[in-house]
Amino acid sequence: SLPLKMYFSGDGGVNKSLTAKIRKLFLESTTKNVSTDEDFTVLKSKTFPEGFAAYYDWAITDDGNTNPLIEDMTGPVAVIDIGGKTTDIVTILAASDSVSIDFERSETIQKGVLD
């Protein structure tokens, strides 16, 4: 994932050159599984904005189903994702058939736990 303000370009669209560069880094490398000590290669990769990725991690259960708590949500959801160098505050607008980001109420702050 990338910080929210890096994932999107100035016009609100996806920063395709940066997301492509990140995807290429994952696809061209071999990684070691820390549990088995075996090497593996990433075959498919998708990049998401930080905060939004955290929302999806919560919203979709490990077995691929929707988190039942979503049905109780009636308004915007704020996700605060504190990373190493940035903190992303993302306001998620979730409806029954779509999920989007409220850019007016979302921000990336250049401060994280490593600062």
URTARA-V496040 format. One record per residue. N is the residue number from 0. NEAR is the number of other ideal C-beta (glycine too) atoms within 8 Angstrom. Layout:
N;NEAR  N;NEAR
This chain:
0;8  1;13  2;11  3;16  4;7  5;9  6;15  7;11  8;7  9;3  10;4  11;6  12;7  13;7  14;11  15;7  16;6  17;10  18;12  19;8  20;8  21;11  22;11  23;8  24;8  25;9  26;9  27;5  28;8  29;6  30;8  31;8  32;9  33;4  34;4  35;4  36;6  37;6  38;7  39;8  40;7  41;9  42;4  43;4  44;8  45;5  46;9  47;10  48;14  49;17  50;14  51;14  52;11  53;11  54;13  55;9  56;7  57;7  58;10  59;9  60;7  61;3  62;4  63;5  64;6  65;7  66;9  67;5  68;6  69;9  70;5  71;5  72;8  73;3  74;4  75;9  76;9  77;9  78;13  79;8  80;12  81;6  82;11  83;6  84;8  85;12  86;11  87;17  88;13  89;16  90;12  91;14  92;9  93;10  94;6  95;2  96;3  97;5  98;8  99;6  100;11  101;10  102;7  103;4  104;7  105;12  106;7  107;12  108;8  109;5  110;7  111;10  112;6  113;5  114;5
